[in-house]
């Protein structure tokens, strides 16, 4: 049996996500390692000319002796390892995942008609365009005289991230808003590597090969961008994971929660940075981090940013929703889903212990079910992933009914694919 297009698409999305996680681990791991290494370097007698510091490390049964040159060694080594593909592959796989999940599934995951009734092409244009424009603004700030005032620059960067988080929440679903803020930040980080850090290192290498003394300014510029990347890493990870937790993305104050997460990234990294630099343990940072996290929990409890049941019933269906709602068998499927799933996937869940619809997915109106057609098909038709442990007793015939209904319209009957 040849898998249908939805199965192929689901496995493609899984493969891209898997790749993204693997490459992100490689990038973040190497980034954290080199930050810790750089901060832990020490002066020692007998170091080569131009060496700034050294570090002895032990791992895997062997000893490593690492020395750093602030500008460059006197001669070019025969073998030089460049750390760049970890960053590039993370961004490329993340961009692919953004396209597979949010662009291809724009009607469900990206567009919120209650905020901005965008056409799919308009939503995609805002999505991709904002990432490019954000980098240009950030890069301009770094290259301005503010680049000589790193603290002021960091404060402006924080303000820009807060504004972007708020702006994304005005046009996209809460889930997409936080994900795009993460993509916006990750774009800055990778562009720093691709457009600033690596070109500056190539200039230094070219000077060495030509017998010229490299200009120290290139290392200083790269250091500024690398410092920004260091403090932005942890918030990006949070934003990557946020789509699994409605209390983060579906909150009315999701943009403010994201802002506090960026501050938490600073306090956590400050603790580890000072520790690696052998400047002691700044325990106060954990107290501040805890207070910020308590504030985040409090904000998430103030109310979810979602339409009411009455508003959902009154909202007209989109064209893609209409196609599924009018397909043969929809009434039976809607009855099944409402009876087996809506007690959890509701705006006000009634299942004990469930306070918010899992992943922010609602299945209590005909439009809800038509909008989430592919998710219903995969989770409750092709597989028995939902309901969990089949706790509501969905019958095999009901699952086959879902499969027949979805296939009446086809895998690409939704989202304008």
Kinemage of the C-alpha trace (Angstrom):
@kinemage 1
@onewidth
@group {chain A} dominant
@subgroup {mainchain}
@vectorlist {calphas} color= white
{ca unk a 1} P 0.000 0.000 0.000
{ca unk a 2} L 1.403 3.399 -1.005
{ca unk a 3} L 1.174 5.947 1.867
{ca unk a 4} L -1.216 8.815 1.160
{ca unk a 5} L 0.078 12.366 0.941
{ca unk a 6} L -0.784 13.194 4.543
{ca unk a 7} L 1.317 10.296 5.838
{ca unk a 8} L 4.217 11.399 3.653
{ca unk a 9} L 3.761 14.996 4.814
{ca unk a 10} L 3.645 13.988 8.500
{ca unk a 11} L 6.855 11.967 8.199
{ca unk a 12} L 8.501 14.817 6.290
{ca unk a 13} L 7.595 17.188 9.116
{ca unk a 14} L 8.937 14.702 11.675
{ca unk a 15} L 12.205 14.290 9.744
{ca unk a 16} L 12.675 18.053 9.472
{ca unk a 17} L 11.920 18.523 13.186
{ca unk a 18} L 14.348 15.723 14.076
{ca unk a 19} L 17.040 17.350 11.944
{ca unk a 20} L 16.335 20.724 13.518
{ca unk a 21} L 16.692 19.372 17.052
{ca unk a 22} L 19.923 17.522 16.220
{ca unk a 23} L 21.540 20.544 14.591
{ca unk a 24} L 20.344 22.839 17.380
{ca unk a 25} L 21.983 20.552 19.943
{ca unk a 26} L 25.233 20.697 17.953
{ca unk a 27} L 25.130 24.497 17.638
{ca unk a 28} L 24.112 25.248 21.209
{ca unk a 29} L 26.552 22.677 22.567
{ca unk a 30} L 29.525 24.129 20.691
{ca unk a 31} L 28.432 27.679 21.554
{ca unk a 32} L 28.202 26.952 25.277
{ca unk a 33} L 31.485 25.062 25.183
{ca unk a 34} L 33.426 27.891 23.564
{ca unk a 35} L 31.884 30.536 25.835
{ca unk a 36} L 32.927 28.491 28.880
{ca unk a 37} L 36.364 27.860 27.356
{ca unk a 38} L 36.893 31.520 26.517
{ca unk a 39} L 35.914 32.696 29.997
{ca unk a 40} L 38.081 30.076 31.680
{ca unk a 41} L 41.343 30.879 29.873
{ca unk a 42} L 44.298 31.696 32.115
{ca unk a 43} L 47.675 33.274 31.631
{ca unk a 44} L 50.567 30.868 32.050
{ca unk a 45} L 54.349 31.114 31.760
{ca unk a 46} L 55.906 29.883 28.542
{ca unk a 47} L 52.920 30.573 26.290
{ca unk a 48} L 53.683 31.280 22.606
{ca unk a 49} L 53.926 34.860 21.381
{ca unk a 50} L 50.505 36.397 20.884
{ca unk a 51} L 48.688 33.781 22.989
{ca unk a 52} L 46.031 35.325 25.235
{ca unk a 53} L 45.457 32.392 27.557
{ca unk a 54} L 45.292 28.634 27.844
{ca unk a 55} L 43.179 25.910 29.364
{ca unk a 56} L 43.822 22.285 30.258
{ca unk a 57} L 40.818 19.956 30.054
{ca unk a 58} L 40.195 16.262 30.494
{ca unk a 59} L 37.506 14.294 28.684
{ca unk a 60} L 37.025 10.759 27.446
{ca unk a 61} L 40.209 9.485 29.056
{ca unk a 62} L 42.469 12.081 27.432
{ca unk a 63} L 43.922 15.521 28.190
{ca unk a 64} L 43.453 18.560 25.956
{ca unk a 65} L 45.635 21.666 25.903
{ca unk a 66} L 43.880 24.655 24.345
{ca unk a 67} L 45.440 28.054 23.667
{ca unk a 68} L 43.696 31.169 22.345
{ca unk a 69} L 45.101 34.003 20.231
{ca unk a 70} L 43.118 37.244 20.420
{ca unk a 71} L 44.057 38.186 16.855
{ca unk a 72} L 45.899 35.287 15.217
{ca unk a 73} L 49.054 33.165 15.562
{ca unk a 74} L 52.205 34.249 13.745
{ca unk a 75} L 51.679 31.684 11.018
{ca unk a 76} L 48.659 29.976 9.581
{ca unk a 77} L 48.201 26.414 10.891
{ca unk a 78} L 47.969 23.646 8.297
{ca unk a 79} L 44.632 22.442 9.634
{ca unk a 80} L 41.932 24.842 10.790
{ca unk a 81} L 38.442 23.768 11.900
{ca unk a 82} L 35.675 26.277 11.209
{ca unk a 83} L 32.585 26.216 13.418
{ca unk a 84} L 29.798 27.413 11.157
{ca unk a 85} L 27.719 24.548 9.784
{ca unk a 86} L 26.088 23.905 13.159
{ca unk a 87} L 24.554 27.371 12.973
{ca unk a 88} L 23.681 27.261 9.278
{ca unk a 89} L 22.038 23.843 9.415
{ca unk a 90} L 20.023 24.804 12.496
{ca unk a 91} L 18.596 27.868 10.779
{ca unk a 92} L 17.958 26.093 7.472
{ca unk a 93} L 16.167 23.176 9.132
{ca unk a 94} L 14.215 25.626 11.300
{ca unk a 95} L 13.162 27.596 8.226
{ca unk a 96} L 12.060 24.347 6.568
{ca unk a 97} L 10.056 23.438 9.670
{ca unk a 98} L 8.445 26.883 9.695
{ca unk a 99} L 7.360 26.353 6.093
{ca unk a 100} L 6.114 22.794 6.625
{ca unk a 101} L 4.160 23.555 9.793
{ca unk a 102} L 3.120 27.204 9.686
{ca unk a 103} L 3.107 28.118 6.021
{ca unk a 104} L 1.603 24.884 4.726
{ca unk a 105} L -0.782 24.779 7.693
{ca unk a 106} L -1.448 28.515 7.700
{ca unk a 107} L -5.205 28.263 8.195
{ca unk a 108} L -4.808 26.245 11.380
{ca unk a 109} L -1.532 27.351 12.928
{ca unk a 110} L -0.649 30.783 11.509
{ca unk a 111} L -3.734 32.841 10.734
{ca unk a 112} L -6.116 34.026 13.435
{ca unk a 113} L -9.096 35.667 11.678
{ca unk a 114} L -10.176 37.296 14.948
{ca unk a 115} L -6.917 39.295 14.949
{ca unk a 116} L -6.176 39.812 11.257
{ca unk a 117} L -8.151 38.170 8.476
{ca unk a 118} L -5.159 37.609 6.204
{ca unk a 119} L -4.955 35.660 2.992
{ca unk a 120} L -2.433 32.833 3.151
{ca unk a 121} L 0.021 34.661 0.890
{ca unk a 122} L -0.228 37.774 3.065
{ca unk a 123} L 0.449 35.808 6.253
{ca unk a 124} L 3.463 34.110 4.664
{ca unk a 125} L 4.775 37.471 3.441
{ca unk a 126} L 4.535 38.932 6.955
{ca unk a 127} L 6.131 35.787 8.370
{ca unk a 128} L 9.167 35.719 6.096
{ca unk a 129} L 9.500 39.460 5.585
{ca unk a 130} L 9.594 40.259 9.279
{ca unk a 131} L 12.606 37.976 9.768
{ca unk a 132} L 14.603 39.764 7.073
{ca unk a 133} L 13.577 43.278 8.164
{ca unk a 134} L 14.372 42.449 11.778
{ca unk a 135} L 17.923 41.469 10.885
{ca unk a 136} L 18.466 44.667 8.893
{ca unk a 137} L 17.339 46.824 11.826
{ca unk a 138} L 19.478 44.911 14.319
{ca unk a 139} L 22.535 44.969 12.066
{ca unk a 140} L 22.128 48.699 11.524
{ca unk a 141} L 22.074 49.302 15.278
{ca unk a 142} L 25.223 47.212 15.784
{ca unk a 143} L 27.078 49.110 13.053
{ca unk a 144} L 26.006 52.491 14.406
{ca unk a 145} L 27.911 54.322 17.191
{ca unk a 146} L 25.796 52.258 19.614
{ca unk a 147} L 28.097 49.359 18.776
{ca unk a 148} L 30.637 51.050 21.048
{ca unk a 149} L 28.120 51.044 23.909
{ca unk a 150} L 27.250 47.350 24.342
{ca unk a 151} L 25.003 47.773 27.383
{ca unk a 152} L 22.807 50.379 25.681
{ca unk a 153} L 22.745 48.229 22.555
{ca unk a 154} L 21.592 45.193 24.539
{ca unk a 155} L 18.786 47.236 26.117
{ca unk a 156} L 17.648 48.424 22.686
{ca unk a 157} L 17.768 44.836 21.398
{ca unk a 158} L 15.597 43.738 24.330
{ca unk a 159} L 13.107 46.526 23.599
{ca unk a 160} L 13.003 45.520 19.922
{ca unk a 161} L 12.300 41.891 20.852
{ca unk a 162} L 9.455 42.938 23.157
{ca unk a 163} L 7.924 45.094 20.411
{ca unk a 164} L 8.248 42.252 17.888
{ca unk a 165} L 6.596 39.809 20.290
{ca unk a 166} L 3.681 42.187 20.768
{ca unk a 167} L 3.471 42.834 17.029
{ca unk a 168} L 3.418 39.151 16.113
{ca unk a 169} L 0.584 38.592 18.588
{ca unk a 170} L -1.496 41.261 16.853
{ca unk a 171} L -1.575 39.357 13.543
{ca unk a 172} L -0.866 35.659 14.212
{ca unk a 173} L -2.187 32.945 16.488
{ca unk a 174} L -0.557 32.957 19.911
{ca unk a 175} L 1.263 29.759 19.037
{ca unk a 176} L 2.673 31.269 15.836
{ca unk a 177} L 3.504 34.557 17.571
{ca unk a 178} L 5.938 32.978 20.034
{ca unk a 179} L 7.354 30.628 17.413
{ca unk a 180} L 8.020 33.566 15.082
{ca unk a 181} L 9.650 35.548 17.862
{ca unk a 182} L 11.982 32.572 18.303
{ca unk a 183} L 12.615 32.445 14.552
{ca unk a 184} L 13.223 36.211 14.524
{ca unk a 185} L 15.835 35.833 17.280
{ca unk a 186} L 17.415 32.748 15.696
{ca unk a 187} L 17.696 34.613 12.380
{ca unk a 188} L 19.675 37.351 14.104
{ca unk a 189} L 21.951 34.740 15.684
{ca unk a 190} L 22.666 32.810 12.486
{ca unk a 191} L 23.048 35.983 10.413
{ca unk a 192} L 25.612 37.118 12.980
{ca unk a 193} L 27.605 33.980 12.218
{ca unk a 194} L 27.095 34.017 8.435
{ca unk a 195} L 27.376 37.745 7.700
{ca unk a 196} L 29.653 39.065 10.452
{ca unk a 197} L 31.652 36.522 12.433
{ca unk a 198} L 32.716 34.245 9.571
{ca unk a 199} L 33.601 37.057 7.091
{ca unk a 200} L 35.692 38.752 9.789
{ca unk a 201} L 37.530 35.509 10.478
{ca unk a 202} L 38.171 35.064 6.751
{ca unk a 203} L 39.731 38.549 6.613
{ca unk a 204} L 42.070 37.606 9.456
{ca unk a 205} L 43.021 34.332 7.745
{ca unk a 206} L 43.632 36.134 4.426
{ca unk a 207} L 45.895 38.660 6.177
{ca unk a 208} L 47.869 35.827 7.748
{ca unk a 209} L 48.337 34.091 4.415
{ca unk a 210} L 49.482 37.351 2.824
{ca unk a 211} L 51.947 38.022 5.627
{ca unk a 212} L 50.033 41.050 6.952
{ca unk a 213} L 49.290 41.740 10.621
{ca unk a 214} L 45.521 41.257 11.125
{ca unk a 215} L 43.526 44.221 12.420
{ca unk a 216} L 42.204 43.501 15.970
{ca unk a 217} L 38.946 45.357 15.189
{ca unk a 218} L 37.553 42.346 13.334
{ca unk a 219} L 37.838 40.167 16.417
{ca unk a 220} L 36.209 42.881 18.542
{ca unk a 221} L 33.230 43.135 16.177
{ca unk a 222} L 32.799 39.362 16.107
{ca unk a 223} L 33.016 39.224 19.909
{ca unk a 224} L 30.088 41.652 20.264
{ca unk a 225} L 27.854 39.531 18.029
{ca unk a 226} L 28.972 36.326 19.751
{ca unk a 227} L 28.045 37.828 23.135
{ca unk a 228} L 24.542 38.612 21.856
{ca unk a 229} L 24.188 35.039 20.623
{ca unk a 230} L 25.259 33.750 24.022
{ca unk a 231} L 22.504 35.597 25.877
{ca unk a 232} L 19.800 34.878 23.280
{ca unk a 233} L 20.252 31.101 23.176
{ca unk a 234} L 18.131 30.044 26.161
{ca unk a 235} L 15.112 32.216 25.226
{ca unk a 236} L 15.178 30.763 21.702
{ca unk a 237} L 14.984 27.234 23.139
{ca unk a 238} L 11.994 28.265 25.279
{ca unk a 239} L 10.238 29.770 22.260
{ca unk a 240} L 10.931 26.592 20.243
{ca unk a 241} L 9.202 24.531 22.942
{ca unk a 242} L 6.382 26.983 23.681
{ca unk a 243} L 4.034 25.588 21.008
{ca unk a 244} L 3.454 22.559 23.262
{ca unk a 245} L 2.216 24.653 26.213
{ca unk a 246} L -0.951 26.752 25.830
{ca unk a 247} L -0.271 28.545 29.122
{ca unk a 248} L 2.679 30.156 27.356
{ca unk a 249} L 1.366 30.848 23.860
{ca unk a 250} L -2.401 31.154 24.390
{ca unk a 251} L -2.131 33.615 27.253
{ca unk a 252} L -3.383 37.133 26.688
{ca unk a 253} L 0.066 38.252 27.842
{ca unk a 254} L 2.160 35.823 25.805
{ca unk a 255} L 4.342 38.645 24.446
{ca unk a 256} L 5.063 39.820 28.004
{ca unk a 257} L 5.831 36.250 29.076
{ca unk a 258} L 8.337 36.086 26.217
{ca unk a 259} L 9.885 39.376 27.385
{ca unk a 260} L 10.429 37.951 30.870
{ca unk a 261} L 11.925 34.813 29.342
{ca unk a 262} L 14.551 36.964 27.614
{ca unk a 263} L 15.415 38.462 31.008
{ca unk a 264} L 15.656 34.956 32.473
{ca unk a 265} L 18.070 34.074 29.695
{ca unk a 266} L 20.292 36.949 30.826
{ca unk a 267} L 20.224 36.013 34.518
{ca unk a 268} L 20.909 32.325 33.902
{ca unk a 269} L 23.721 32.945 31.439
{ca unk a 270} L 25.241 35.583 33.750
{ca unk a 271} L 25.518 32.986 36.509
{ca unk a 272} L 27.285 30.465 34.284
{ca unk a 273} L 29.437 33.061 32.540
{ca unk a 274} L 30.793 34.419 35.821
{ca unk a 275} L 31.278 30.891 37.136
{ca unk a 276} L 33.278 29.846 34.059
{ca unk a 277} L 35.319 33.035 34.349
{ca unk a 278} L 36.208 31.962 37.912
{ca unk a 279} L 34.619 35.090 39.365
{ca unk a 280} L 32.534 33.251 41.910
{ca unk a 281} L 28.940 32.083 42.055
{ca unk a 282} L 26.363 34.820 41.575
{ca unk a 283} L 23.575 33.116 43.511
{ca unk a 284} L 21.430 36.248 43.419
{ca unk a 285} L 20.771 35.498 39.748
{ca unk a 286} L 18.794 32.390 40.728
{ca unk a 287} L 16.641 34.419 43.093
{ca unk a 288} L 15.888 36.878 40.279
{ca unk a 289} L 15.277 34.012 37.850
{ca unk a 290} L 12.811 32.420 40.275
{ca unk a 291} L 10.920 35.702 40.723
{ca unk a 292} L 10.708 36.145 36.962
{ca unk a 293} L 9.374 32.610 36.566
{ca unk a 294} L 6.755 33.182 39.287
{ca unk a 295} L 5.710 36.353 37.452
{ca unk a 296} L 5.367 34.317 34.242
{ca unk a 297} L 3.106 31.779 35.960
{ca unk a 298} L 1.007 34.621 37.382
{ca unk a 299} L 0.655 36.263 33.974
{ca unk a 300} L -0.391 32.986 32.351
{ca unk a 301} L -3.196 32.623 34.905
{ca unk a 302} L -4.729 36.014 34.142
{ca unk a 303} L -6.659 34.653 31.195
{ca unk a 304} L -6.255 32.934 27.881
{ca unk a 305} L -6.329 34.934 24.686
{ca unk a 306} L -9.058 33.041 22.837
{ca unk a 307} L -12.501 33.564 21.401
{ca unk a 308} L -15.490 32.399 23.438
{ca unk a 309} L -17.668 29.449 22.446
{ca unk a 310} L -20.431 31.813 21.329
{ca unk a 311} L -17.998 33.799 19.186
{ca unk a 312} L -16.682 30.579 17.667
{ca unk a 313} L -20.213 29.465 16.768
{ca unk a 314} L -21.003 32.838 15.196
{ca unk a 315} L -17.789 33.081 13.178
{ca unk a 316} L -18.343 32.180 9.504
{ca unk a 317} L -16.302 29.286 8.133
{ca unk a 318} L -13.433 29.855 5.753
{ca unk a 319} L -13.478 28.276 2.292
{ca unk a 320} L -11.258 25.382 3.370
{ca unk a 321} L -13.400 24.739 6.462
{ca unk a 322} L -16.501 24.733 4.268
{ca unk a 323} L -15.009 22.028 2.031
{ca unk a 324} L -14.581 19.669 4.947
{ca unk a 325} L -17.867 20.618 6.625
{ca unk a 326} L -19.800 19.876 3.445
{ca unk a 327} L -18.038 16.599 2.678
{ca unk a 328} L -19.999 13.362 2.942
{ca unk a 329} L -19.873 11.937 6.463
{ca unk a 330} L -18.976 15.176 8.238
{ca unk a 331} L -22.049 15.193 10.484
{ca unk a 332} L -21.214 11.721 11.810
{ca unk a 333} L -17.555 12.635 12.296
{ca unk a 334} L -18.468 15.868 14.087
{ca unk a 335} L -20.751 13.933 16.431
{ca unk a 336} L -17.971 11.441 17.151
{ca unk a 337} L -15.316 14.076 17.771
{ca unk a 338} L -17.555 16.205 19.956
{ca unk a 339} L -18.518 13.152 21.969
{ca unk a 340} L -15.019 11.679 22.297
{ca unk a 341} L -12.695 14.707 22.273
{ca unk a 342} L -14.408 17.996 23.090
{ca unk a 343} L -14.454 17.479 26.853
{ca unk a 344} L -10.704 18.243 26.788
{ca unk a 345} L -10.386 20.192 23.541
{ca unk a 346} L -12.791 22.923 24.618
{ca unk a 347} L -12.514 26.570 25.484
{ca unk a 348} L -13.583 25.582 28.988
{ca unk a 349} L -12.601 21.902 29.388
{ca unk a 350} L -14.787 19.769 31.637
{ca unk a 351} L -12.446 16.780 31.978
{ca unk a 352} L -11.042 16.604 35.495
{ca unk a 353} L -7.439 17.784 35.655
{ca unk a 354} L -7.544 19.459 32.219
{ca unk a 355} L -7.658 23.236 32.590
{ca unk a 356} L -6.691 24.293 29.058
{ca unk a 357} L -7.224 22.624 25.701
{ca unk a 358} L -4.129 20.528 24.893
{ca unk a 359} L -1.857 22.450 22.482
{ca unk a 360} L -4.585 25.092 22.268
{ca unk a 361} L -6.598 22.918 19.839
{ca unk a 362} L -10.396 23.242 20.048
{ca unk a 363} L -12.814 20.565 18.816
{ca unk a 364} L -16.200 21.679 20.095
{ca unk a 365} L -17.800 23.359 17.054
{ca unk a 366} L -18.239 22.205 13.441
{ca unk a 367} L -15.821 24.932 12.305
{ca unk a 368} L -13.244 23.789 14.882
{ca unk a 369} L -13.387 20.228 13.587
{ca unk a 370} L -13.275 21.253 9.929
{ca unk a 371} L -10.339 23.556 10.630
{ca unk a 372} L -8.409 20.776 12.390
{ca unk a 373} L -9.324 18.138 9.789
{ca unk a 374} L -5.781 16.914 9.172
{ca unk a 375} L -4.987 16.678 12.881
{ca unk a 376} L -8.197 14.716 13.513
{ca unk a 377} L -7.380 12.434 10.574
{ca unk a 378} L -3.843 11.691 11.760
{ca unk a 379} L -4.392 11.594 15.523
{ca unk a 380} L -7.771 9.828 15.712
{ca unk a 381} L -8.174 8.220 12.275
{ca unk a 382} L -4.891 6.834 10.976
{ca unk a 383} L -3.593 6.306 14.515
{ca unk a 384} L -5.076 5.835 17.962
{ca unk a 385} L -2.977 8.597 19.509
{ca unk a 386} L -6.165 10.382 20.487
{ca unk a 387} L -7.960 10.117 22.786
{ca unk a 388} L -5.001 9.244 25.072
{ca unk a 389} L -5.141 5.541 25.988
{ca unk a 390} L -8.539 5.659 24.215
{ca unk a 391} L -9.927 6.842 27.522
{ca unk a 392} L -13.273 7.860 25.984
{ca unk a 393} L -13.656 4.555 24.135
{ca unk a 394} L -13.536 5.595 20.474
{ca unk a 395} L -14.587 2.634 18.310
{ca unk a 396} L -12.639 1.296 15.315
{ca unk a 397} L -15.650 2.021 13.100
{ca unk a 398} L -15.553 5.653 14.226
{ca unk a 399} L -11.885 5.908 13.274
{ca unk a 400} L -12.584 4.395 9.845
{ca unk a 401} L -15.406 6.898 9.491
{ca unk a 402} L -12.941 9.745 10.070
{ca unk a 403} L -10.578 8.317 7.446
{ca unk a 404} L -13.341 8.017 4.825
{ca unk a 405} L -14.562 11.561 5.508
{ca unk a 406} L -11.131 13.163 5.256
{ca unk a 407} L -10.269 11.314 2.061
{ca unk a 408} L -13.456 12.582 0.424
{ca unk a 409} L -11.818 16.001 0.338
{ca unk a 410} L -8.196 14.913 0.095
{ca unk a 411} L -4.977 15.793 1.811
{ca unk a 412} L -4.738 19.181 0.149
{ca unk a 413} L -8.327 20.277 0.547
{ca unk a 414} L -7.319 22.535 3.418
{ca unk a 415} L -4.918 25.439 3.833
{ca unk a 416} L -4.957 26.201 0.119
{ca unk a 417} L -2.035 23.865 -0.568
